[in-house]
Amino acid sequence: GLGGTGLTAGDDGSGIGGTGHEPSGDGRGIGGTGIVGTVTAFGSIWVNGVEVHYRDDQPVTLYGRAGTPADLRVGQVVEVEADESSAGLRARAIGVRHVVVGPVASIDPVGGEMTVLGQRVRLPAADPLTVVLRPGERVAVSGLRDQEGVVVASRLDQPAAGVPDLVGGIVERVDGRDVLIAGRRFPLPEDIDRSGIRPESDVTLYGQAAGDRLRVQRIHVGPRLPFDGKVR
């Protein structure tokens, strides 16, 4: 469950892509099922061995905005709220999570690593973008952080114009108007309410890149526990 939480779906105990809750007939799915993990296949979507069906007009959120199922890609990390039906799990909400979006500061395809907004990113194997990305170009990174805060990327995309730069992660420390994520300090503007931000908060900082730093403009604070109060 590197970088993830909950029960791992599957029998092999692996779960770098995140973790899932395998529904069963014992009542554990009452109130809905929550799944966090990496998309591995389509038709419906498969997330860490769990199949989830969705409607053609299924609401999808990404980059903090409304999207559609056409925005879903293999390798993206998603949060799915689902209900059980006669056909199996059916999504009621799908959110795509990116760890960092911004300009590439440095990239070493041979060493398998790059830096984006001060975040170390381990490049995904065989991703075609790793050989064409250049410093200064913007990239959206899907993946999860390891225990040292390094982003283990599962997919790279080039975001469309208008998509905000962002950094997501767990707050290590709050220091005045600064928050620390993966050892990096991010100053927050005076007009941002910091009352809900504390160590261990899961946050996404949105803003605009200024060199290798993020000029924060708004912040989203996630629940203390994934899907807190939404699913059992």
Backbone torsions as a table, in degrees:
resi	resn	phi	psi	omega
1	GLY	NA	37.4	-177.1
2	LEU	-57.1	116.1	179.2
3	GLY	79.5	0.3	-177.4
4	GLY	-121.9	-175.9	-178.2
5	THR	-140.9	159.8	172.0
6	GLY	96.9	-154.4	-178.9
7	LEU	-97.6	137.8	179.7
8	THR	-82.9	127.7	175.5
9	ALA	-78.7	132.2	-179.5
10	GLY	116.9	172.1	-173.3
11	ASP	-105.2	-8.4	-171.0
12	ASP	-94.8	-2.9	176.2
13	GLY	77.9	-1.0	-179.4
14	SER	-81.2	172.5	179.3
15	GLY	169.3	35.5	176.6
16	ILE	-57.5	-35.0	-179.2
17	GLY	-69.6	0.3	-176.5
18	GLY	121.6	-160.0	-177.6
19	THR	-141.9	159.7	179.2
20	GLY	-137.7	166.1	176.4
21	HIS	-112.7	114.1	-178.0
22	GLU	-79.6	116.8	179.6
23	PRO	-68.4	152.3	177.7
24	SER	-147.9	-177.7	-178.4
25	GLY	-88.4	12.9	-175.4
26	ASP	-95.5	12.5	176.1
27	GLY	92.1	-2.8	-176.9
28	ARG	-68.5	-18.9	-179.2
29	GLY	-89.5	1.4	-179.1
30	ILE	-60.4	131.2	-179.1
31	GLY	87.9	1.8	178.1
32	GLY	107.1	164.1	-179.3
33	THR	-124.7	137.0	177.7
34	GLY	-110.1	134.8	-178.5
35	ILE	-132.1	131.4	172.5
36	VAL	-124.1	124.5	179.7
37	GLY	176.5	-170.2	-173.9
38	THR	-100.9	133.0	177.0
39	VAL	-67.1	126.4	-177.8
40	THR	-114.8	-16.5	-179.4
41	ALA	-163.6	166.6	-178.5
42	PHE	-124.5	-175.1	-170.0
43	GLY	123.0	-81.6	146.9
44	SER	-88.7	-157.8	166.7
45	ILE	-113.0	143.7	174.9
46	TRP	-108.4	125.3	-179.2
47	VAL	-125.0	105.1	-179.5
48	ASN	52.7	45.3	175.8
49	GLY	85.9	-1.6	179.2
50	VAL	-106.3	125.4	179.4
51	GLU	-89.7	131.2	179.0
52	VAL	-128.5	123.1	177.5
53	HIS	-86.0	154.0	177.2
54	TYR	-147.3	157.6	-179.3
55	ARG	-80.1	161.6	175.9
56	ASP	-62.8	-30.4	179.9
57	ASP	-103.2	26.3	-178.6
58	GLN	-58.2	126.5	173.8
59	PRO	-64.7	133.5	177.3
60	VAL	-133.5	136.2	175.1
61	THR	-114.2	141.1	173.4
62	LEU	-155.8	148.3	-174.8
63	TYR	56.2	26.0	-178.6
64	GLY	74.2	15.8	-176.7
65	ARG	-129.1	166.8	176.8
66	ALA	-76.8	137.8	176.6
67	GLY	-137.0	-163.4	-179.3
68	THR	-135.5	169.8	176.6
69	PRO	-58.4	-21.8	177.7
70	ALA	-65.3	-16.2	179.4
71	ASP	-84.1	-9.6	-176.8
72	LEU	-77.3	141.9	-179.0
73	ARG	-140.4	149.7	171.7
74	VAL	-61.0	134.2	-179.7
75	GLY	100.2	-16.0	177.2
76	GLN	-72.4	147.4	172.6
77	VAL	-91.8	127.9	-176.3
78	VAL	-126.4	154.9	168.0
79	GLU	-113.7	124.0	-175.2
80	VAL	-123.1	128.5	168.0
81	GLU	-102.4	126.3	-173.7
82	ALA	-137.8	153.5	174.8
83	ASP	-115.8	152.4	176.5
84	GLU	-80.8	141.4	177.2
85	SER	-138.6	178.9	179.6
86	SER	-63.4	-23.9	180.0
87	ALA	-93.8	2.2	-176.2
88	GLY	110.5	-156.2	-179.0
89	LEU	-72.6	135.4	177.4
90	ARG	-126.8	127.7	-174.6
91	ALA	-69.5	140.9	167.8
92	ARG	-111.8	-17.5	174.9
93	ALA	-156.3	137.3	176.8
94	ILE	-130.2	126.3	176.5
95	GLY	-122.3	130.5	177.3
96	VAL	-93.4	130.4	-178.8
97	ARG	-110.8	128.7	171.8
98	HIS	-111.9	138.6	-179.4
99	VAL	-79.6	-38.4	-179.6
100	VAL	-152.7	139.7	173.0
101	VAL	-132.9	126.4	-179.8
102	GLY	169.0	-176.4	-178.9
103	PRO	-75.5	143.0	177.1
104	VAL	-72.5	124.7	176.5
105	ALA	-85.4	-42.0	178.0
106	SER	-154.2	152.4	179.3
107	ILE	-147.5	137.2	179.6
108	ASP	-130.2	86.6	-178.3
109	PRO	-58.3	-34.1	-179.4
110	VAL	-68.7	-44.4	177.5
111	GLY	-77.4	-12.8	176.0
112	GLY	75.2	34.3	-177.7
113	GLU	-148.8	150.5	172.5
114	MET	-143.4	170.1	178.3
115	THR	-124.9	131.3	178.7
116	VAL	-135.3	120.3	-179.2
117	LEU	50.7	40.6	177.9
118	GLY	79.4	2.7	-178.7
119	GLN	-99.6	126.7	174.2
120	ARG	-74.0	130.3	-177.9
121	VAL	-125.1	123.3	174.2
122	ARG	-85.2	121.1	-172.6
123	LEU	-70.3	142.8	176.8
124	PRO	-72.7	145.6	-179.3
125	ALA	-67.4	136.0	172.3
126	ALA	65.0	17.5	175.7
127	ASP	-77.3	125.6	-175.1
128	PRO	-62.3	-24.8	-179.1
129	LEU	-69.3	-22.2	-176.5
130	THR	-64.5	-23.8	-178.0
131	VAL	-96.6	-8.7	-178.9
132	VAL	-115.1	-16.8	179.5
133	LEU	-65.8	141.3	177.8
134	ARG	-130.0	153.4	175.8
135	PRO	-52.3	135.7	-179.3
136	GLY	99.3	-22.6	178.1
137	GLU	-79.7	145.2	-178.7
138	ARG	-83.9	146.7	-179.9
139	VAL	-144.3	145.9	173.7
140	ALA	-109.6	125.0	-173.2
141	VAL	-109.9	120.2	169.8
142	SER	-95.5	142.3	178.8
143	GLY	160.1	-167.4	179.3
144	LEU	-136.5	155.5	179.7
145	ARG	-88.2	144.4	172.3
146	ASP	-85.5	-174.2	-174.0
147	GLN	-67.6	-17.4	177.9
148	GLU	-94.6	2.6	179.3
149	GLY	88.8	-0.5	177.7
150	VAL	-73.6	136.0	179.2
151	VAL	-80.6	118.1	174.7
152	VAL	-91.2	99.8	-172.1
153	ALA	-75.2	139.3	174.4
154	SER	-111.1	-14.1	177.1
155	ARG	-162.4	145.4	173.5
156	LEU	-120.0	138.3	175.6
157	ASP	-135.8	155.6	172.4
158	GLN	-98.1	110.9	-173.8
159	PRO	-68.7	152.1	177.8
160	ALA	-72.0	160.3	175.4
161	ALA	-59.4	140.4	-179.6
162	GLY	95.3	-16.3	175.8
163	VAL	-71.4	128.1	-176.8
164	PRO	-71.9	152.7	168.5
165	ASP	-70.8	150.4	-177.4
166	LEU	-158.0	159.1	170.8
167	VAL	-138.9	130.4	177.6
168	GLY	-120.3	151.6	177.6
169	GLY	165.4	-174.9	-179.7
170	ILE	-91.8	131.4	178.7
171	VAL	-70.1	123.1	177.6
172	GLU	-86.1	-36.7	-177.6
173	ARG	-158.6	146.6	172.2
174	VAL	-109.6	122.0	-175.5
175	ASP	-128.1	95.2	-175.5
176	GLY	64.9	-122.0	177.6
177	ARG	-96.6	10.1	179.4
178	ASP	-103.8	146.7	169.6
179	VAL	-119.8	145.8	178.2
180	LEU	-108.6	125.7	176.6
181	ILE	-128.8	123.0	-179.8
182	ALA	51.8	40.3	177.2
183	GLY	78.6	2.2	-178.2
184	ARG	-106.3	135.2	-178.7
185	ARG	-92.0	130.9	179.1
186	PHE	-123.6	109.0	176.6
187	PRO	-70.7	137.9	178.7
188	LEU	-103.6	142.1	178.4
189	PRO	-65.3	159.5	-177.6
190	GLU	-61.0	-31.9	-173.5
191	ASP	-85.8	2.6	177.3
192	ILE	-89.1	129.3	177.9
193	ASP	-73.7	119.4	-177.7
194	ARG	-100.4	5.8	-171.8
195	SER	-62.4	-31.0	-178.7
196	GLY	-93.7	3.3	-177.3
197	ILE	-98.6	124.7	179.7
198	ARG	-149.8	167.4	175.9
199	PRO	-53.3	138.7	-177.5
200	GLU	81.9	-1.2	174.2
201	SER	-66.9	140.9	175.5
202	ASP	-95.1	110.4	-173.0
203	VAL	-124.9	155.7	168.2
204	THR	-124.7	123.7	179.5
205	LEU	-99.5	123.4	178.8
206	TYR	-108.7	145.4	178.8
207	GLY	176.8	-141.6	-177.0
208	GLN	-137.5	136.3	-179.3
209	ALA	-68.3	140.0	172.4
210	ALA	-130.8	90.3	-171.1
211	GLY	69.6	-126.5	178.3
212	ASP	-97.7	16.2	180.0
213	ARG	-116.5	160.2	178.0
214	LEU	-107.4	121.7	172.7
215	ARG	-85.9	102.6	-171.9
216	VAL	-71.2	134.0	178.3
217	GLN	-117.4	-29.9	175.1
218	ARG	-154.2	166.0	-175.1
219	ILE	-142.3	141.1	173.2
220	HIS	-114.6	127.9	178.8
221	VAL	-107.1	119.1	179.5
222	GLY	-79.6	172.0	179.1
223	PRO	-68.4	160.1	179.5
224	ARG	-62.6	-35.1	175.4
225	LEU	-120.6	143.5	177.8
226	PRO	-54.4	133.4	177.4
227	PHE	62.6	22.9	-173.0
228	ASP	-52.7	117.5	177.6
229	GLY	83.0	-3.8	-177.6
230	LYS	-99.2	-34.9	-179.9
231	VAL	-137.1	160.4	176.4
232	ARG	-78.3	NA	NA
